[in-house]
Amino acid sequence: MNCLKSKTVLLVSLLTLFSCHSIKNVQAQTPQQVHQEKPASLLPPQPSTSDLATPLTYKIETYNSQVMGGSRTYGVALPPGYDQNPNQRYPVIFLLHGGHGNPKDWWFEKKGKALKTLQQLYIADKLPPSIVITPDGNDKRGSSPYWDPEYIDGPNGKVSTAIGDELVKVVQSRYRTLLNPDFWAIGGLSSGGWGAMNVGLHNLNHFSILFSHSGYFKDKSGPNNSPVTYINTISPQNKKRLKIYLDSGKQDIEELQEAQQFSQVLSQLKVYNMFRQFPGSHTWKYWRTHLADSLTFVGEQFKISQIAHAGDNLGFDKR
């Protein structure tokens, strides 16, 4: 009887000790479990009312391009609250100009009105605050009404590499960017729409979201710079990562047909894409009106990527 009593006391003691140890372990794991269930947000939060009350601005910056062999420029519009949030990193959008253009075209009130569009999208929470860059897409021949920019690596300069790789690294070194390519978009208008597809497809280590307004997708330089053909050389893994937006005006017959054809090719290859057509033609009125449509698409993809990369190291690692 005494032996049984002793064993009972010992068993109770061991259970009590085990229970205490288990509770300590649960308590020790709780912070980690909470961290896993509620990962830090990758994208910046919705701007505050005070941040949105301040009009967006842009400025032209200069950098030395080893690829192009000289000084190059780009325009930059930083997002609301950028200076007030020194630990926050941001997604990036490149906007390419068209023929006879320059980095300022997208900002001008009489042309692109991009700052007004961005402000409206931030207020409506349709686009996370982003660093927006307008590169100089002109090659060594300069801007001219007699030719379009060559967004290729060709005899007039390696423009595709200069924008799609060199300038990307300049932006990453100067600003607080998210580095994962799922948080980088590149788009443009007319020849800049083709350029965005060409530069983007040749630099998929930096971009996964591409968009085009009134672009074309076959280039006279050949299939290597013709997105409708070059897309066939992209690896299956990269095809799965791509998100592409296309639109064109109903009166812009040639560009509309090219966009429809490219969208069909993308769908056959199971590349996620959206094609839209709107009333209008090859004009700044059309492009500034529908910039909000492409950037809303970009914003949706950024938000989807945030969910997909919720367990990443805040998206700082590229891959």
C-alpha positions as CSV (number, residue, x, y, z in Angstrom):
1,M,0.0,0.0,0.0
2,N,2.8,2.4,0.9
3,C,4.6,1.3,-2.3
4,L,1.5,2.1,-4.4
5,K,1.1,5.5,-2.6
6,S,4.7,6.3,-3.3
7,K,4.4,5.5,-7.0
8,T,1.2,7.6,-7.3
9,V,3.0,10.6,-5.7
10,L,6.0,10.1,-8.1
11,L,3.7,9.9,-11.1
12,V,1.8,13.1,-10.1
13,S,5.2,14.9,-9.6
14,L,6.4,13.8,-13.1
15,L,3.2,14.9,-14.8
16,T,3.3,18.2,-13.0
17,L,7.0,18.7,-14.1
18,F,6.2,17.7,-17.7
19,S,3.2,20.1,-17.8
20,C,5.2,23.0,-16.6
21,H,7.9,22.2,-19.1
22,S,5.4,22.0,-21.9
23,I,3.8,25.3,-21.0
24,K,7.2,27.0,-21.0
25,N,7.8,25.5,-24.5
26,V,4.5,26.8,-25.8
27,Q,5.2,30.2,-24.3
28,A,8.6,30.3,-25.8
29,Q,7.2,29.3,-29.3
30,T,4.3,31.8,-29.3
31,P,6.2,34.8,-30.6
32,Q,7.6,32.8,-33.5
33,Q,4.2,31.3,-34.2
34,V,2.7,34.8,-34.2
35,H,5.4,36.0,-36.6
36,Q,4.7,33.2,-39.0
37,E,1.0,33.8,-39.0
38,K,1.4,37.6,-39.4
39,P,4.4,38.3,-41.6
40,A,5.6,41.8,-42.1
41,S,4.0,43.6,-45.0
42,L,6.2,43.9,-48.1
43,L,4.4,46.7,-49.8
44,P,4.2,50.2,-48.3
45,P,0.9,51.1,-46.5
46,Q,-1.7,53.3,-47.8
47,P,-0.4,56.9,-47.7
48,S,-1.6,59.1,-44.9
49,T,-4.0,62.0,-45.5
50,S,-1.2,64.5,-44.9
51,D,1.1,62.6,-47.3
52,L,-1.5,62.7,-50.0
53,A,-2.2,66.4,-49.5
54,T,1.3,67.2,-50.8
55,P,1.4,67.2,-54.6
56,L,3.7,64.7,-56.2
57,T,6.8,66.0,-57.9
58,Y,9.5,64.7,-60.2
59,K,13.0,65.6,-61.1
60,I,15.5,64.8,-63.7
61,E,18.6,62.9,-62.5
62,T,21.9,62.1,-64.3
63,Y,24.2,59.1,-64.2
64,N,27.2,57.9,-66.1
65,S,26.4,55.0,-68.4
66,Q,29.3,52.7,-69.2
67,V,27.0,50.8,-71.5
68,M,26.2,53.8,-73.6
69,G,29.5,55.5,-73.1
70,G,28.4,58.8,-71.6
71,S,26.0,60.7,-69.4
72,R,22.4,59.6,-69.4
73,T,19.3,61.0,-67.7
74,Y,16.1,59.7,-66.2
75,G,13.0,61.2,-64.5
76,V,11.9,60.1,-61.0
77,A,8.8,60.6,-59.0
78,L,9.1,59.3,-55.4
79,P,6.0,58.1,-53.6
80,P,4.1,59.9,-50.8
81,G,5.8,59.5,-47.5
82,Y,9.1,58.3,-48.9
83,D,11.3,60.7,-46.8
84,Q,9.1,60.1,-43.7
85,N,9.5,56.3,-43.8
86,P,13.3,55.6,-44.0
87,N,12.9,51.9,-43.4
88,Q,10.3,51.2,-46.0
89,R,11.1,49.7,-49.4
90,Y,9.0,50.3,-52.5
91,P,8.0,48.7,-55.8
92,V,9.3,50.2,-59.0
93,I,7.7,51.2,-62.3
94,F,9.6,52.2,-65.5
95,L,7.6,54.3,-68.0
96,L,9.1,54.5,-71.5
97,H,8.5,57.3,-73.9
98,G,7.7,56.9,-77.6
99,G,9.2,58.3,-80.8
100,H,10.7,61.8,-80.7
101,G,10.4,61.7,-76.9
102,N,12.4,62.2,-73.8
103,P,12.1,61.3,-70.0
104,K,9.9,64.4,-69.3
105,D,7.1,63.4,-71.7
106,W,5.1,61.4,-69.2
107,W,5.1,64.2,-66.6
108,F,4.1,67.1,-68.8
109,E,0.6,68.4,-68.2
110,K,0.0,68.7,-72.0
111,K,1.2,65.2,-72.6
112,G,1.3,62.3,-70.1
113,K,0.0,63.9,-66.8
114,A,1.4,60.9,-65.0
115,L,1.8,62.7,-61.7
116,K,-2.0,63.5,-61.6
117,T,-2.8,59.9,-62.5
118,L,-0.5,58.5,-59.8
119,Q,-2.0,60.8,-57.2
120,Q,-5.5,59.6,-58.0
121,L,-4.5,55.9,-57.9
122,Y,-2.7,56.4,-54.5
123,I,-5.8,58.1,-53.1
124,A,-8.1,55.3,-54.4
125,D,-5.7,52.6,-53.1
126,K,-5.4,51.1,-56.6
127,L,-1.6,51.3,-56.7
128,P,0.7,50.9,-53.8
129,P,3.1,53.8,-53.4
130,S,5.8,53.2,-56.0
131,I,9.1,54.7,-57.2
132,V,8.3,55.7,-60.8
133,I,11.2,56.1,-63.3
134,T,11.1,57.5,-66.8
135,P,14.3,56.5,-68.7
136,D,15.8,58.1,-71.7
137,G,15.1,55.6,-74.4
138,N,17.0,57.4,-77.2
139,D,20.0,55.7,-78.7
140,K,23.2,57.4,-79.8
141,R,21.4,59.0,-82.7
142,G,19.4,61.1,-80.3
143,S,15.7,62.1,-80.6
144,S,14.3,62.8,-84.0
145,P,10.9,62.9,-85.7
146,Y,12.4,60.8,-88.5
147,W,13.0,57.6,-86.5
148,D,11.7,55.9,-83.4
149,P,14.0,55.0,-80.4
150,E,15.7,51.6,-80.8
151,Y,15.0,49.8,-77.6
152,I,17.5,47.1,-78.6
153,D,21.1,46.2,-78.2
154,G,22.2,47.2,-81.7
155,P,24.6,49.3,-83.8
156,N,23.4,52.6,-82.3
157,G,23.9,51.5,-78.7
158,K,22.9,48.8,-76.2
159,V,19.8,50.5,-75.1
160,S,18.0,47.4,-73.9
161,T,20.9,46.6,-71.5
162,A,21.3,50.2,-70.6
163,I,17.7,50.5,-69.4
164,G,16.9,46.9,-68.4
165,D,20.0,46.2,-66.4
166,E,22.4,49.2,-65.9
167,L,19.7,51.7,-65.0
168,V,17.9,49.1,-62.8
169,K,21.1,48.8,-60.8
170,V,21.5,52.6,-60.6
171,V,17.9,52.9,-59.2
172,Q,18.5,50.0,-56.7
173,S,21.7,51.8,-55.5
174,R,20.0,55.2,-55.1
175,Y,16.6,54.4,-53.8
176,R,15.0,52.0,-51.3
177,T,13.5,49.4,-53.7
178,L,12.1,46.0,-53.3
179,L,14.5,43.9,-55.3
180,N,12.4,40.9,-56.2
181,P,11.4,41.2,-59.9
182,D,7.8,40.6,-59.1
183,F,7.7,44.1,-57.7
184,W,9.2,45.7,-60.8
185,A,7.1,46.7,-63.8
186,I,8.0,48.3,-67.2
187,G,5.7,49.8,-69.7
188,G,5.4,52.5,-72.3
189,L,3.5,54.0,-75.2
190,S,3.8,53.4,-79.0
191,S,7.5,52.5,-79.7
192,G,7.9,52.7,-75.9
193,G,5.2,50.0,-75.6
194,W,7.2,47.8,-77.9
195,G,10.4,48.8,-76.0
196,A,8.9,47.8,-72.7
197,M,8.1,44.3,-74.0
198,N,11.5,44.0,-75.6
199,V,13.5,45.3,-72.7
200,G,11.4,43.4,-70.2
201,L,11.6,40.1,-71.9
202,H,15.4,40.4,-72.3
203,N,15.8,41.3,-68.6
204,L,13.4,39.0,-66.7
205,N,15.9,38.8,-63.8
206,H,14.7,42.4,-63.1
207,F,11.0,42.6,-64.4
208,S,8.0,40.4,-64.3
209,I,5.2,42.8,-65.1
210,L,5.1,44.4,-68.6
211,F,2.5,46.8,-70.1
212,S,2.0,48.5,-73.4
213,H,-0.2,51.2,-74.8
214,S,-0.6,51.3,-78.6
215,G,2.6,49.3,-79.0
216,Y,3.8,47.0,-81.8
217,F,5.4,43.6,-81.4
218,K,7.4,43.0,-84.6
219,D,10.6,44.9,-85.1
220,K,12.6,45.4,-88.3
221,S,15.8,44.3,-86.6
222,G,14.5,40.7,-86.5
223,P,12.9,38.0,-84.3
224,N,15.3,38.6,-81.4
225,N,13.7,42.0,-80.8
226,S,10.2,41.1,-81.9
227,P,8.3,40.1,-78.7
228,V,5.6,38.1,-80.6
229,T,8.5,35.8,-81.7
230,Y,11.0,36.1,-78.9
231,I,8.4,35.1,-76.3
232,N,8.7,31.5,-77.6
233,T,12.3,31.4,-76.3
234,I,11.4,32.2,-72.8
235,S,11.8,29.4,-70.3
236,P,8.6,27.8,-68.9
237,Q,9.5,29.0,-65.4
238,N,9.7,32.6,-66.6
239,K,6.5,32.3,-68.6
240,K,4.7,31.4,-65.4
241,R,6.1,34.6,-63.7
242,L,5.1,37.0,-66.5
243,K,2.1,39.3,-66.2
244,I,1.4,41.3,-69.3
245,Y,-1.1,44.1,-70.0
246,L,-1.9,45.4,-73.5
247,D,-4.3,48.0,-74.8
248,S,-4.9,50.0,-78.0
249,G,-7.4,52.4,-79.5
250,K,-10.1,51.1,-81.8
251,Q,-9.1,53.7,-84.4
252,D,-5.4,52.7,-84.1
253,I,-5.9,49.8,-86.6
254,E,-2.4,48.5,-87.1
255,E,-1.4,48.6,-83.5
256,L,-4.8,47.2,-82.4
257,Q,-4.2,44.2,-84.7
258,E,-0.7,43.6,-83.4
259,A,-1.9,43.7,-79.8
260,Q,-4.7,41.2,-80.6
261,Q,-2.2,38.9,-82.2
262,F,0.3,39.2,-79.4
263,S,-2.4,38.5,-76.8
264,Q,-3.4,35.4,-78.7
265,V,0.2,34.1,-78.8
266,L,0.6,34.8,-75.1
267,S,-2.7,32.9,-74.3
268,Q,-1.5,29.9,-76.4
269,L,1.7,29.9,-74.4
270,K,-0.3,30.2,-71.2
271,V,1.3,33.5,-70.3
272,Y,-1.0,35.5,-68.1
273,N,-2.2,38.6,-70.1
274,M,-4.9,41.1,-70.3
275,F,-5.8,42.8,-73.6
276,R,-8.2,45.7,-73.8
277,Q,-9.4,48.0,-76.6
278,F,-10.9,51.5,-76.0
279,P,-12.2,54.3,-78.2
280,G,-9.4,56.5,-79.5
281,S,-6.3,56.6,-81.6
282,H,-2.6,57.1,-81.5
283,T,-2.6,60.3,-79.4
284,W,-1.5,61.6,-76.0
285,K,-5.2,62.0,-75.1
286,Y,-5.6,58.3,-75.4
287,W,-2.4,57.4,-73.5
288,R,-2.9,59.7,-70.6
289,T,-6.5,58.6,-70.3
290,H,-5.6,54.9,-70.1
291,L,-2.4,55.1,-68.1
292,A,-4.7,54.6,-65.1
293,D,-5.9,51.2,-66.5
294,S,-2.4,49.8,-67.0
295,L,-1.2,51.1,-63.6
296,T,-4.3,49.6,-61.9
297,F,-3.3,46.3,-63.4
298,V,0.3,46.8,-62.1
299,G,-1.1,47.6,-58.6
300,E,-3.2,44.4,-58.6
301,Q,-0.1,42.3,-59.6
302,F,2.0,43.9,-56.8
303,K,-0.7,43.0,-54.3
304,I,-0.9,39.4,-55.5
305,S,2.9,39.2,-55.3
306,Q,2.8,40.4,-51.7
307,I,0.7,37.4,-50.8
308,A,2.9,35.0,-52.8
309,H,6.1,36.4,-51.1
310,A,4.7,36.8,-47.6
311,G,7.3,34.5,-46.2
312,D,10.2,36.1,-47.9
313,N,12.8,38.3,-46.3
314,L,10.7,41.4,-47.0
315,G,11.3,40.9,-50.7
316,F,14.8,42.2,-50.4
317,D,16.3,39.1,-52.0
318,K,16.0,39.1,-55.8
319,R,15.1,35.4,-56.1
